[in-house]
Structure formats: C-alpha cells, structure tokens
Amino acid sequence: MAKRSNGTSEYLENIPDIKFTNLFINGEFVDSISGKTFETVDPRTGEVITLVAEGDKEDVDLAVKAARKAFDHGTWPRMSGFERGRIMNKFADLIDQNLEELAALDTIDGGKLFSLGKESDIPSASRMLRYYAGAADKIHGETLKLSMEFQGYTLLEPVGVVGLIIPWNFPSLMFFIKAAPALAAGCTMVLKPAEQTPLSALFYAHLAKQAGIPDGVLNVINGFGSTAGAAISSHMDIDKVSFTGSTEVGRLIMQAAATSNLKQVSLELGGKSPLIIFDDADVDKAVELALLAVLYNKGEICCAGSRVYVQEGIYEEFEKKIAEKAKSWVVGDPFDPHVQQGPQVDKDQFEKILYYIEQGKKEGGTLLTGGKALNKKGYYIEPTIFTDVKEEMLVVSDEIFGPVMSLMKFKTVEEAIERANNTKYGLAAGIVTKDLNVANTVSRSIRAGTIWINCYFALDRGCPFGGYKMSGFGKDKGMKALYKFLQVKSVVTPI
Ligand code: TAP
C-alpha cells in the first residue's frame, strides 16, 4: 500500500491511496451528471480524505436503466446458477487478495479497528459471497398436486432490479449482506453506500468487474440519503428495496414505496437490546460479555447490548468489576493493534452521543465510568456506563449508537422479561445463566429477532438476522435472505 501524502497518522504505512471516487454505472466509473462531489472525512482527525462524486436522481435513473437492461436482456439472470456461483467465488477470491487495503479503507473512512477489519469484516464479506455462491445453483420450486384436472409447479424467479441502501457502521459486511443474496438470486442492483463510508463500496465495484460480473448488474451510487437514497426508494422501475439503517428512515422508505410503484421493502432497523445477567452467572465472564456487547465497534452496532440488567444477588460485585474493566478499555487510533475502540464515525454521530450523555446526567443518571470525549483530535468518546437509570429516561429508551451502557438491577425473572420488552425495538437480546429453564423461558418471552444465550454477537452468515417490532422486518443472512430476492410463479396445466 502506498502512503497518502497528507496523512496525519503515525500509522502511515497502512493508509492506502484512494483509487476510486466516482459513481459506478453500467460497468464504468463515471462523474455525476451534476459534476458535484462531497467530502469523505477521516474520523481520526476530522480531515478530508478525498472528494467523492455525488450521485442524485439523474444518476440513479441512469443506474436503474443499466440494471433494467441487464435484468431484462442480459446474461446474469439467465445464466446457470452454477455459473453465477463461479463468478461470485472469483469475486470473493479478489476480496481476499485485497484484504489489507479494503480493511484500511474502512478504517480511515469509518474509524473501524484495522485489526478487526482484517480478521473479521473483510473475511466475513468474502465468506458471505461464497455462502450465497454455493446456494445459487440450488434454487428450486415445487411440483404441485392439484385438483383432478390440473397439475402445477412453482418457479422461483429473481425479483428484478433491486435497490440496496446501507449504513456506515459495517461498510463491507453490509455491502455483501445485501448484494450477495441478490446476486445469487439473479437480480441486478443499484447500491447506495452511506455518505460517510463510500470508499470500500467503490473498490468492491471495481473487483466485481474484474471478477466478470456483467456490466449493469451491480451499480454503485454514492450520495446523500435525501437525494440519491430517496430516488431509489421512490423509483418506478426498481422492484424491491432492501434497507439497513435507522427506524426513522425506514419509515420514509416504506412511504416512498407505497406512493411510487408499491415495490417490495425489507427493513433492518435500529435496536436497544437488553442483556440480562442472572445471579448464577460467572461474574467475570458476564462482565467481559457485557463490555463487548456495548463497546464492540465503538457501540455503533444495531444489536448492541446497551441495556444491561443484572440480578440483585451479584449486582454490586458486577458493578465494581465492570467499572474497573471499562476504565482500562483502550480508546485511540484504530490502526494501533493495542487499541480496542476507535473514533465514532463522524462529527454528527460524536455530537449525538455526547448529547445523550448530557441528557442521561440531567435526568438523574449516575456516571459509573466515562461521560466525555477524549481530549484529542478526532471523534473519540470514553466508554460510558450509567447507573441509577430507568426505562423511561432517554438514555435507556433511545438508540444511542455509541459506547454508552445503561446498567440496571432486577429481582425476578418476570421483572427482567417485562423490562427487557419495555421498548419499541426488538432486534436482539442476550441472556446469561446456567439454568436451562430460565434460558428457555426468557428466550421465548422476549420479542426480538435474535436471542443469544451465554454469548453475544454470535452472528453467522447462515443464521437469519432481523427485527421484531420497530426494528423492521425481512431477514438478512441465511437462506431466508436469498428468498427475499426471489418471487414465486405458479404454472398450472391441465392433465
Ligand atoms: P440512516 O440515517 O437511516 O442511513 C442509512 C442509509 O439510508 C444511508 O445510506 C443513508 O444515506 C440512507 N438514507 C438516509 N435518508 C434516506 C432517505 N430519505 N431515503 C433513502 N435513503 C436514505 O442510518 P445511519 O445513521 O446511517 O445508521 C445508523 C442506524 O442504522 C441506526 O439506527 C442503526 O441501528 C441502524 N442499523 C441497523 C442495522 C440492522 S441490521 N438492523 C445495521 C446497521 C445499522 P446517507 O447517510 O448517505 O445520507
């Protein structure tokens, strides 16, 4: 990797040259029609990394036209599933070959740990492709026994042109959580990365072309949600939108789909997930798990366990131990291999988190640890734990999307269930106990899409993931996600 001349990090050797900054339409990198660009910023310093082409409605129209042509007349939906899978595997090989550069792009663009990018995000992205590559030639309908005079069968057909709108917290993984099943199904697509993290998405567009994905199948439009994003969700020629992001924007996307062409919508939205720790837990292990649950990826993760309920018998010991551990948590440059938490993604997110911390203090919460920004350049925030908080306080009810935990005490299993469910969200929950009956009762009683028992963030490409309640609908990952990009056609003939 080459050094970037204006880099300010001491880890200059890790910083890649930025090769791709344009829109990717019909297999080519092109300027936006307006010629406009926007800045993408390094959250370690607040400095501009580069300018990126800013796509708008006209650019989305061009990309949809290319995707439509590739779907209606191109080879991708018509080739064998085996051949699609072969090309997707080649795409995955290319990702593996460029692992360090891709991880570095997500680190400078999103403040993500470089070490985790290399060990987890980028390898998971290529494995996501391989998982769905393996499914591409196993898409079958059913034969149907009908009434006396008829027989029938079903065909599973790709939905068509799909719009994929993704957030900034996992730029690489999110790209493939959406694009990999859509590719396997035979769809063509227009993907909009978040404005904060367009760089790895453009690199993936380049690798897609190298792998042999035909022109027009995968288009990438950088830009803002209110313009490029809205143009996708209201487009008359897009058949489905798969969205990951906030509940507020999810609502806008459903509205746009309803008032345009009634396109299908799937939404992976926010969360405020509970982690419930019972008296029989190993306290040291539970402390480790609780810290991971809220601090992983600097708390910028939809299923963060940000409401931690600890049963009264172990509460005091737990509180003492988690305070010690949180104070020794290392926050700093995400290229430093010793660092556990990098900067928040941008100034807005940084200020939003600090606002919630202030609200927590005003509402009567006690700061057990943290509570402020680090005294240095960049968007760094101390791991923050509040005690003396209740569900009705903003710090407990709202998704903060930062390194902020609300720590609370409970008495009984019933109380834990009731308080855990006292939220508009339903993305995930964690339970720590050795008692199988308690684990079973609680996991069945919590209204959330994923329950982790004696673990947290045990996310796997084969395991469906998505919300209940206002955390959305329509699963990502697993075979469920493949079927989101397929539709059923029934064919009936007389016998
Ligand atoms: P959002 O503001 O919702 O942005 C997500 C994406 O939607 C971005 O690409 C954004 O564009 C775009 N967007 C914004 N306004 C839009 C509009 N009117 N029409 C169409 N697209 C629009 O969320 P965020 O701040 O990026 O991410 C944080 C949120 O995402 C959190 O609430 C978090 O819980 C949620 N999230 C959920 C999950 C899952 S799996 N459920 C995973 C990750 C994140 P720009 O940002 O580029 O303007």
Residues whose N, C-alpha, C, O or C-beta is under 5 A from the ligand:
A	BS01	TAP	I165 I166 P167 W168 K192 P193 A194 E195 Q196 G223 F224 G225 S226 G229 A230 S233 T244 G245 S246 T247 V249 L252 E268 L269 G270 G271 C302 S471
